[in-house]
Amino acid sequence: MYVHLGNDVSVRVKDLIGVFDMDVTTTSKDTRAFLKKCEDDQLVTNVSSDLPKSFVLCSAEGPAQLYVCAVSAATLKKRANAKIQDLL
């Protein structure tokens, strides 16, 4: 099952590590440093040209990937939970 992140980008539910609210989490200097490191390592994919509301950390085979999304973390969480419920 897949979760749609925006702009024709979807990720597998089983690859999701976390969905994070941009406003809440970026108040921490550690989170900002983590985001900067991911950007420096070219692991960030921006899936929207709009103002970012969340970021999603995924891990499949290879290095983790971070997606910056205009969709809220709450909406992405609902989408993921709905897909998980479909599996049960």
Secondary structure, DSSP 8 states (H G I E B T S, - for coil): -EEEEETTEEEEGGGEEEEEEHHHHTTSHHHHHHHHHHHHTT-EEE--SS---EEEEE--SSS-EEEEESS-HHHHHHHHHHHHHHH-
